[in-house]
């Protein structure tokens, strides 16, 4: 019963887009972002809750993460740097784990350890129902979704074009956010997500 109630509280699904994206088979750029609420979360080492409606920033960056994923760890410093660079520009970074419950390190206790170890500076929630990931069509970690002021999706995909920071040539996430901050539409609004695949439970 608890899981059923949590599932109802966690996410309010929007209708699936008639025209999904090039890489995302569930939603596309321009769609209203699926809502979520009541997710247990961690920020600055403290327990909190995570709801999309709580954020007043003009731009919200939702990123699906998994502590066990080596690619997520490879990107952690870049994610922290991005969060620091844009926190005073009306941009909020929100991490969400939707890992299969068998991955214990991706639950709240593991998230506390992970964020303490890495000194993560963004709010990081956990959805044991995996409903949020399914609603967004998330397939990989890390996978990013940029939401504008109206909470419509304006970019989805990877942070940049290389897991190795010293080989990065294209900064997709930064470019998309900079475009929105300038009142423009991102030139590249969808890229193929990279990283570890998300394992969803069979319904």
C-alpha positions as CSV (number, residue, x, y, z in Angstrom):
1,X,0.0,0.0,0.0
2,X,2.8,2.4,0.9
3,X,4.4,2.0,-2.6
4,X,1.1,2.6,-4.3
5,X,0.5,5.8,-2.3
6,X,4.1,7.0,-3.0
7,X,3.6,6.3,-6.7
8,X,0.5,8.5,-6.7
9,X,2.3,11.3,-4.8
10,X,5.5,11.2,-6.8
11,X,4.5,11.9,-10.4
12,X,1.6,13.3,-12.4
13,X,2.1,12.0,-15.9
14,X,1.3,14.1,-18.9
15,X,-0.1,12.6,-22.0
16,X,2.6,11.0,-24.2
17,X,3.6,13.2,-27.1
18,X,2.2,12.1,-30.5
19,X,5.7,12.8,-31.9
20,X,8.5,11.6,-29.7
21,X,12.0,12.9,-30.1
22,X,14.8,11.6,-32.3
23,X,16.4,9.7,-29.4
24,X,13.8,10.0,-26.7
25,X,10.8,7.7,-27.6
26,X,8.5,9.0,-24.9
27,X,8.6,12.8,-25.0
28,X,10.1,15.5,-27.2
29,X,11.4,19.0,-27.1
30,X,8.5,21.5,-26.6
31,X,6.5,19.1,-24.5
32,X,5.4,20.1,-21.0
33,X,7.7,18.4,-18.5
34,X,6.2,15.6,-16.4
35,X,5.5,16.8,-12.9
36,X,6.9,15.1,-9.8
37,X,6.4,15.7,-6.1
38,X,7.2,14.2,-2.7
39,X,10.5,12.5,-3.6
40,X,12.8,11.9,-0.7
41,X,15.9,13.8,-1.3
42,X,19.3,15.1,0.0
43,X,20.8,18.5,-0.1
44,X,23.9,19.7,1.7
45,X,23.8,16.4,3.7
46,X,20.3,17.1,5.0
47,X,17.1,15.1,4.3
48,X,14.5,17.1,2.3
49,X,11.9,16.4,-0.3
50,X,11.9,17.1,-4.0
51,X,9.0,18.6,-6.0
52,X,9.2,20.3,-9.3
53,X,6.6,23.0,-8.2
54,X,8.9,24.1,-5.4
55,X,11.5,25.6,-7.8
56,X,11.0,29.3,-8.8
57,X,14.0,29.6,-11.1
58,X,13.4,30.4,-14.7
59,X,15.3,27.3,-15.8
60,X,15.4,23.8,-14.2
61,X,17.9,21.2,-15.3
62,X,16.7,17.7,-14.4
63,X,19.5,15.1,-14.5
64,X,19.0,11.4,-14.0
65,X,21.8,9.9,-12.0
66,X,23.0,6.6,-10.5
67,X,25.8,6.5,-7.9
68,X,26.9,3.0,-9.1
69,X,27.5,4.3,-12.6
70,X,31.2,5.1,-13.5
71,X,30.1,7.5,-16.2
72,X,28.1,9.5,-13.6
73,X,31.2,9.7,-11.4
74,X,33.2,10.8,-14.4
75,X,30.8,13.7,-14.9
76,X,30.4,14.6,-11.2
77,X,33.0,17.4,-11.2
78,X,31.5,18.9,-14.3
79,X,28.0,18.8,-12.9
80,X,29.2,20.5,-9.7
81,X,31.0,23.2,-11.7
82,X,27.9,23.8,-13.9
83,X,25.7,24.1,-10.8
84,X,28.1,26.7,-9.3
85,X,28.4,28.6,-12.5
86,X,24.6,29.0,-13.0
87,X,23.2,29.1,-9.5
88,X,23.0,32.9,-9.5
89,X,21.6,33.1,-13.0
90,X,18.2,31.6,-12.3
91,X,19.1,28.0,-13.1
92,X,18.4,25.1,-10.7
93,X,20.0,21.7,-11.0
94,X,18.0,18.7,-9.8
95,X,19.4,15.2,-9.6
96,X,17.1,12.2,-9.6
97,X,17.9,8.5,-9.1
98,X,15.4,6.0,-10.5
99,X,17.7,3.0,-10.2
100,X,16.2,-0.4,-9.6
101,X,15.8,-0.9,-5.8
102,X,18.3,-3.8,-6.0
103,X,21.0,-1.0,-6.5
104,X,21.1,-0.1,-2.8
105,X,23.9,2.5,-3.2
106,X,21.5,4.5,-5.3
107,X,18.9,4.9,-2.5
108,X,18.8,7.8,0.0
109,X,21.5,6.4,2.4
110,X,23.8,5.9,-0.6
111,X,23.0,9.3,-2.0
112,X,24.0,10.8,1.4
113,X,27.3,9.1,1.3
114,X,27.9,10.0,-2.4
115,X,27.0,13.7,-2.1
116,X,29.2,14.0,1.1
117,X,32.2,12.3,-0.6
118,X,31.9,14.4,-3.8
119,X,30.7,17.6,-2.0
120,X,27.8,17.7,-4.5
121,X,26.0,21.0,-4.4
122,X,22.6,20.2,-6.1
123,X,19.5,18.6,-4.6
124,X,19.4,14.9,-5.3
125,X,16.3,12.8,-5.0
126,X,15.3,9.1,-5.2
127,X,12.2,7.6,-6.9
128,X,11.8,4.0,-5.9
129,X,8.8,3.7,-8.2
130,X,10.8,4.7,-11.2
131,X,7.7,6.5,-12.5
132,X,9.6,9.8,-13.0
133,X,12.2,8.2,-15.2
134,X,9.6,6.4,-17.3
135,X,7.6,9.6,-17.7
136,X,10.7,11.5,-19.0
137,X,11.7,8.6,-21.2
138,X,15.1,8.5,-19.4
139,X,17.3,5.6,-20.6
140,X,20.8,6.5,-19.3
141,X,22.7,8.1,-16.5
142,X,23.6,10.8,-16.6
143,X,20.8,12.1,-18.9
144,X,19.8,15.8,-18.9
145,X,16.5,17.7,-19.4
146,X,16.4,21.5,-19.6
147,X,13.1,23.0,-18.6
148,X,12.2,26.6,-19.4
149,X,10.1,29.0,-17.3
150,X,6.9,27.4,-18.5
151,X,8.4,24.0,-17.6
152,X,8.5,22.9,-21.2
153,X,11.5,20.8,-22.3
154,X,14.0,22.8,-24.4
155,X,16.9,20.3,-24.5
156,X,17.4,16.7,-23.7
157,X,20.5,14.5,-23.9
158,X,24.1,14.5,-22.8
159,X,26.1,17.2,-21.0
160,X,28.8,17.3,-23.7
161,X,30.4,15.2,-26.4
162,X,33.0,13.3,-24.4
163,X,33.2,11.4,-21.1
164,X,36.8,12.5,-20.9
165,X,36.8,16.2,-19.9
166,X,40.1,16.9,-21.7
167,X,38.6,15.8,-25.0
168,X,35.3,17.9,-24.8
169,X,34.7,20.0,-27.9
170,X,30.9,20.6,-27.7
171,X,29.2,21.7,-24.5
172,X,25.5,20.9,-25.4
173,X,24.0,21.5,-22.0
174,X,25.8,24.8,-21.4
175,X,25.0,26.0,-24.9
176,X,21.3,25.2,-24.5
177,X,21.1,27.0,-21.1
178,X,23.0,30.0,-22.4
179,X,20.6,30.3,-25.4
180,X,17.6,30.2,-23.1
181,X,19.1,32.8,-20.8
182,X,19.6,35.0,-23.8
183,X,16.0,34.6,-24.9
184,X,16.9,32.3,-27.8
185,X,16.1,28.8,-28.8
186,X,18.9,26.2,-28.4
187,X,20.5,25.4,-31.8
188,X,20.9,21.8,-30.7
189,X,18.0,20.7,-28.6
190,X,18.4,16.9,-28.5
191,X,21.5,14.6,-28.4
192,X,21.9,10.9,-27.9
193,X,22.1,10.2,-24.1
194,X,25.3,8.5,-23.0
195,X,26.3,6.5,-20.0
196,X,24.9,3.6,-18.0
197,X,21.6,2.2,-19.0
198,X,18.7,2.5,-16.6
199,X,17.2,-0.9,-15.5
200,X,13.5,-0.6,-15.1
201,X,11.4,-3.1,-13.3
202,X,8.9,-5.0,-15.3
203,X,5.4,-3.7,-14.7
